[in-house]
Amino acid sequence: MKSLKKSVIAGLVIGTLSVAGTAFACHGQGFNGQNFARRGCPPFESREAWQASRGGDFAHHAQFFNETPQEIRDKEVEIQKLRIDLRNVLSGNPLDRGKAAELSGQIDKLRQDVRTWRFEQKLNRIEEVNRKAVEDAGAAQDK
């Protein structure tokens, strides 16, 4: 009887460790490549369904995206294209260092342009909020 209990316990421990080891080896990948390891993602629910319940990937940024001028959008698209080209150059054998450096420089310049525009927009929003606060304070004092 004691050896049966020991065998059952040993089997349960080995089975539990096997399941846990498999989970760690897969890095949280579940059925069809869905990642269940994310916090807040209910088990056995697709990532898309989870994001839809949260308003999607970038829904909270939509108001700023709609205000983005076409020139900045074009630069962002160009960055993505250059990243693909850079990935292709980096995977080539032999490595073309000159082409890789050129593409990296182009990406950096475009990213800096986009960052500068975004920072200017942030400053404009801060000034607008401050101006409204001053106006609201002045209107409250007049009453």
CNS distance restraints for C-alpha pairs under 8 A (distance, minus, plus):
assign (resid   1 and name CA) (resid   5 and name CA) 6.38 0.50 0.50
assign (resid   2 and name CA) (resid   6 and name CA) 6.21 0.50 0.50
assign (resid   3 and name CA) (resid   7 and name CA) 6.05 0.50 0.50
assign (resid   4 and name CA) (resid   8 and name CA) 6.17 0.50 0.50
assign (resid   5 and name CA) (resid   9 and name CA) 6.11 0.50 0.50
assign (resid   6 and name CA) (resid  10 and name CA) 5.96 0.50 0.50
assign (resid   7 and name CA) (resid  11 and name CA) 6.01 0.50 0.50
assign (resid   8 and name CA) (resid  12 and name CA) 6.19 0.50 0.50
assign (resid   9 and name CA) (resid  13 and name CA) 6.18 0.50 0.50
assign (resid  10 and name CA) (resid  14 and name CA) 6.12 0.50 0.50
assign (resid  11 and name CA) (resid  15 and name CA) 6.01 0.50 0.50
assign (resid  12 and name CA) (resid  16 and name CA) 6.04 0.50 0.50
assign (resid  13 and name CA) (resid  17 and name CA) 6.12 0.50 0.50
assign (resid  14 and name CA) (resid  18 and name CA) 6.04 0.50 0.50
assign (resid  15 and name CA) (resid  19 and name CA) 6.28 0.50 0.50
assign (resid  16 and name CA) (resid  20 and name CA) 6.17 0.50 0.50
assign (resid  17 and name CA) (resid  21 and name CA) 5.84 0.50 0.50
assign (resid  18 and name CA) (resid  22 and name CA) 6.12 0.50 0.50
assign (resid  19 and name CA) (resid  23 and name CA) 6.26 0.50 0.50
assign (resid  20 and name CA) (resid  24 and name CA) 6.28 0.50 0.50
assign (resid  21 and name CA) (resid  25 and name CA) 6.02 0.50 0.50
assign (resid  22 and name CA) (resid  26 and name CA) 6.21 0.50 0.50
assign (resid  23 and name CA) (resid  27 and name CA) 6.46 0.50 0.50
assign (resid  23 and name CA) (resid  28 and name CA) 5.90 0.50 0.50
assign (resid  23 and name CA) (resid  29 and name CA) 7.68 0.50 0.50
assign (resid  24 and name CA) (resid  28 and name CA) 6.50 0.50 0.50
assign (resid  26 and name CA) (resid  30 and name CA) 7.93 0.50 0.50
assign (resid  27 and name CA) (resid  37 and name CA) 7.79 0.50 0.50
assign (resid  28 and name CA) (resid  35 and name CA) 5.60 0.50 0.50
assign (resid  28 and name CA) (resid  36 and name CA) 5.76 0.50 0.50
assign (resid  28 and name CA) (resid  37 and name CA) 4.88 0.50 0.50
assign (resid  29 and name CA) (resid  33 and name CA) 5.33 0.50 0.50
assign (resid  29 and name CA) (resid  34 and name CA) 5.63 0.50 0.50
assign (resid  29 and name CA) (resid  35 and name CA) 4.70 0.50 0.50
assign (resid  29 and name CA) (resid  36 and name CA) 6.47 0.50 0.50
assign (resid  29 and name CA) (resid  37 and name CA) 7.49 0.50 0.50
assign (resid  30 and name CA) (resid  34 and name CA) 5.08 0.50 0.50
assign (resid  30 and name CA) (resid  35 and name CA) 5.79 0.50 0.50
assign (resid  30 and name CA) (resid  36 and name CA) 6.21 0.50 0.50
assign (resid  34 and name CA) (resid  46 and name CA) 6.27 0.50 0.50
assign (resid  34 and name CA) (resid  47 and name CA) 6.49 0.50 0.50
assign (resid  35 and name CA) (resid  47 and name CA) 7.12 0.50 0.50
assign (resid  36 and name CA) (resid  41 and name CA) 6.47 0.50 0.50
assign (resid  36 and name CA) (resid  42 and name CA) 7.50 0.50 0.50
assign (resid  36 and name CA) (resid  43 and name CA) 6.10 0.50 0.50
assign (resid  36 and name CA) (resid  44 and name CA) 7.20 0.50 0.50
assign (resid  37 and name CA) (resid  41 and name CA) 7.68 0.50 0.50
assign (resid  41 and name CA) (resid  45 and name CA) 7.25 0.50 0.50
assign (resid  41 and name CA) (resid  47 and name CA) 7.37 0.50 0.50
assign (resid  41 and name CA) (resid  50 and name CA) 6.25 0.50 0.50
assign (resid  42 and name CA) (resid  50 and name CA) 7.65 0.50 0.50
assign (resid  45 and name CA) (resid  49 and name CA) 6.71 0.50 0.50
assign (resid  45 and name CA) (resid  50 and name CA) 6.92 0.50 0.50
assign (resid  46 and name CA) (resid  50 and name CA) 6.36 0.50 0.50
assign (resid  47 and name CA) (resid  51 and name CA) 6.10 0.50 0.50
assign (resid  48 and name CA) (resid  52 and name CA) 6.03 0.50 0.50
assign (resid  48 and name CA) (resid  56 and name CA) 7.95 0.50 0.50
assign (resid  49 and name CA) (resid  53 and name CA) 6.25 0.50 0.50
assign (resid  50 and name CA) (resid  54 and name CA) 6.49 0.50 0.50
assign (resid  51 and name CA) (resid  55 and name CA) 6.18 0.50 0.50
assign (resid  51 and name CA) (resid  56 and name CA) 4.69 0.50 0.50
assign (resid  51 and name CA) (resid  57 and name CA) 6.30 0.50 0.50
assign (resid  52 and name CA) (resid  56 and name CA) 4.64 0.50 0.50
assign (resid  52 and name CA) (resid  57 and name CA) 7.95 0.50 0.50
assign (resid  55 and name CA) (resid  59 and name CA) 5.86 0.50 0.50
assign (resid  55 and name CA) (resid  60 and name CA) 7.57 0.50 0.50
assign (resid  58 and name CA) (resid  62 and name CA) 6.48 0.50 0.50
assign (resid  61 and name CA) (resid  65 and name CA) 6.30 0.50 0.50
assign (resid  62 and name CA) (resid  66 and name CA) 6.08 0.50 0.50
assign (resid  63 and name CA) (resid  67 and name CA) 6.78 0.50 0.50
assign (resid  64 and name CA) (resid  68 and name CA) 6.54 0.50 0.50
assign (resid  68 and name CA) (resid  72 and name CA) 6.54 0.50 0.50
assign (resid  68 and name CA) (resid  73 and name CA) 6.77 0.50 0.50
assign (resid  69 and name CA) (resid  73 and name CA) 6.51 0.50 0.50
assign (resid  70 and name CA) (resid  74 and name CA) 6.01 0.50 0.50
assign (resid  71 and name CA) (resid  75 and name CA) 6.35 0.50 0.50
assign (resid  72 and name CA) (resid  76 and name CA) 6.30 0.50 0.50
assign (resid  72 and name CA) (resid 114 and name CA) 6.24 0.50 0.50
assign (resid  72 and name CA) (resid 117 and name CA) 7.98 0.50 0.50
assign (resid  73 and name CA) (resid  77 and name CA) 6.28 0.50 0.50
assign (resid  74 and name CA) (resid  78 and name CA) 6.11 0.50 0.50
assign (resid  75 and name CA) (resid  79 and name CA) 6.15 0.50 0.50
assign (resid  75 and name CA) (resid 110 and name CA) 6.16 0.50 0.50
assign (resid  75 and name CA) (resid 111 and name CA) 7.96 0.50 0.50
assign (resid  75 and name CA) (resid 114 and name CA) 7.30 0.50 0.50
assign (resid  76 and name CA) (resid  80 and name CA) 6.48 0.50 0.50
assign (resid  76 and name CA) (resid 110 and name CA) 7.61 0.50 0.50
assign (resid  76 and name CA) (resid 111 and name CA) 7.68 0.50 0.50
assign (resid  76 and name CA) (resid 114 and name CA) 7.49 0.50 0.50
assign (resid  77 and name CA) (resid  81 and name CA) 6.39 0.50 0.50
assign (resid  78 and name CA) (resid  82 and name CA) 6.10 0.50 0.50
assign (resid  79 and name CA) (resid  83 and name CA) 6.11 0.50 0.50
assign (resid  79 and name CA) (resid 107 and name CA) 5.61 0.50 0.50
assign (resid  79 and name CA) (resid 110 and name CA) 6.70 0.50 0.50
assign (resid  79 and name CA) (resid 111 and name CA) 7.31 0.50 0.50
assign (resid  80 and name CA) (resid  84 and name CA) 6.44 0.50 0.50
assign (resid  81 and name CA) (resid  85 and name CA) 6.37 0.50 0.50
assign (resid  82 and name CA) (resid  86 and name CA) 5.97 0.50 0.50
assign (resid  82 and name CA) (resid 103 and name CA) 6.43 0.50 0.50
assign (resid  82 and name CA) (resid 106 and name CA) 7.82 0.50 0.50
assign (resid  82 and name CA) (resid 107 and name CA) 6.58 0.50 0.50
assign (resid  83 and name CA) (resid  87 and name CA) 6.05 0.50 0.50
assign (resid  83 and name CA) (resid 103 and name CA) 7.87 0.50 0.50
assign (resid  83 and name CA) (resid 107 and name CA) 7.38 0.50 0.50
assign (resid  84 and name CA) (resid  88 and name CA) 6.28 0.50 0.50
assign (resid  85 and name CA) (resid  89 and name CA) 6.23 0.50 0.50
assign (resid  85 and name CA) (resid 103 and name CA) 7.67 0.50 0.50
assign (resid  86 and name CA) (resid  90 and name CA) 6.05 0.50 0.50
assign (resid  86 and name CA) (resid 100 and name CA) 5.99 0.50 0.50
assign (resid  86 and name CA) (resid 103 and name CA) 6.09 0.50 0.50
assign (resid  86 and name CA) (resid 104 and name CA) 7.21 0.50 0.50
assign (resid  87 and name CA) (resid  91 and name CA) 6.19 0.50 0.50
assign (resid  88 and name CA) (resid  92 and name CA) 6.35 0.50 0.50
assign (resid  89 and name CA) (resid  95 and name CA) 6.89 0.50 0.50
assign (resid  89 and name CA) (resid  96 and name CA) 6.61 0.50 0.50
assign (resid  89 and name CA) (resid  99 and name CA) 7.27 0.50 0.50
assign (resid  89 and name CA) (resid 100 and name CA) 6.27 0.50 0.50
assign (resid  90 and name CA) (resid  95 and name CA) 6.18 0.50 0.50
assign (resid  90 and name CA) (resid  96 and name CA) 7.48 0.50 0.50
assign (resid  90 and name CA) (resid 100 and name CA) 6.80 0.50 0.50
assign (resid  91 and name CA) (resid  95 and name CA) 7.40 0.50 0.50
assign (resid  92 and name CA) (resid  96 and name CA) 7.58 0.50 0.50
assign (resid  96 and name CA) (resid 100 and name CA) 6.24 0.50 0.50
assign (resid  97 and name CA) (resid 101 and name CA) 6.03 0.50 0.50
assign (resid  98 and name CA) (resid 102 and name CA) 6.13 0.50 0.50
assign (resid  99 and name CA) (resid 103 and name CA) 6.14 0.50 0.50
assign (resid 100 and name CA) (resid 104 and name CA) 6.06 0.50 0.50
assign (resid 101 and name CA) (resid 105 and name CA) 6.09 0.50 0.50
assign (resid 102 and name CA) (resid 106 and name CA) 6.31 0.50 0.50
assign (resid 103 and name CA) (resid 107 and name CA) 6.18 0.50 0.50
assign (resid 104 and name CA) (resid 108 and name CA) 6.12 0.50 0.50
assign (resid 105 and name CA) (resid 109 and name CA) 6.18 0.50 0.50
assign (resid 106 and name CA) (resid 110 and name CA) 6.26 0.50 0.50
assign (resid 107 and name CA) (resid 111 and name CA) 6.03 0.50 0.50
assign (resid 108 and name CA) (resid 112 and name CA) 6.07 0.50 0.50
assign (resid 109 and name CA) (resid 113 and name CA) 6.32 0.50 0.50
assign (resid 110 and name CA) (resid 114 and name CA) 6.31 0.50 0.50
assign (resid 111 and name CA) (resid 115 and name CA) 6.06 0.50 0.50
assign (resid 112 and name CA) (resid 116 and name CA) 6.01 0.50 0.50
assign (resid 113 and name CA) (resid 117 and name CA) 6.32 0.50 0.50
assign (resid 114 and name CA) (resid 118 and name CA) 6.19 0.50 0.50
assign (resid 115 and name CA) (resid 119 and name CA) 6.03 0.50 0.50
assign (resid 116 and name CA) (resid 120 and name CA) 6.20 0.50 0.50
assign (resid 117 and name CA) (resid 121 and name CA) 6.27 0.50 0.50
assign (resid 118 and name CA) (resid 122 and name CA) 6.18 0.50 0.50
assign (resid 119 and name CA) (resid 123 and name CA) 6.22 0.50 0.50
assign (resid 120 and name CA) (resid 124 and name CA) 6.19 0.50 0.50
assign (resid 121 and name CA) (resid 125 and name CA) 6.22 0.50 0.50
assign (resid 122 and name CA) (resid 126 and name CA) 6.24 0.50 0.50
assign (resid 123 and name CA) (resid 127 and name CA) 6.17 0.50 0.50
assign (resid 124 and name CA) (resid 128 and name CA) 6.13 0.50 0.50
assign (resid 125 and name CA) (resid 129 and name CA) 6.18 0.50 0.50
assign (resid 126 and name CA) (resid 130 and name CA) 6.16 0.50 0.50
assign (resid 127 and name CA) (resid 131 and name CA) 5.99 0.50 0.50
assign (resid 128 and name CA) (resid 132 and name CA) 6.14 0.50 0.50
assign (resid 129 and name CA) (resid 133 and name CA) 6.14 0.50 0.50
assign (resid 130 and name CA) (resid 134 and name CA) 6.26 0.50 0.50
assign (resid 131 and name CA) (resid 135 and name CA) 6.18 0.50 0.50
assign (resid 132 and name CA) (resid 136 and name CA) 5.95 0.50 0.50
assign (resid 133 and name CA) (resid 137 and name CA) 6.07 0.50 0.50
assign (resid 134 and name CA) (resid 138 and name CA) 6.13 0.50 0.50
assign (resid 135 and name CA) (resid 139 and name CA) 6.10 0.50 0.50
assign (resid 136 and name CA) (resid 140 and name CA) 6.10 0.50 0.50
assign (resid 137 and name CA) (resid 141 and name CA) 6.31 0.50 0.50
assign (resid 138 and name CA) (resid 142 and name CA) 6.33 0.50 0.50
assign (resid 139 and name CA) (resid 143 and name CA) 6.66 0.50 0.50
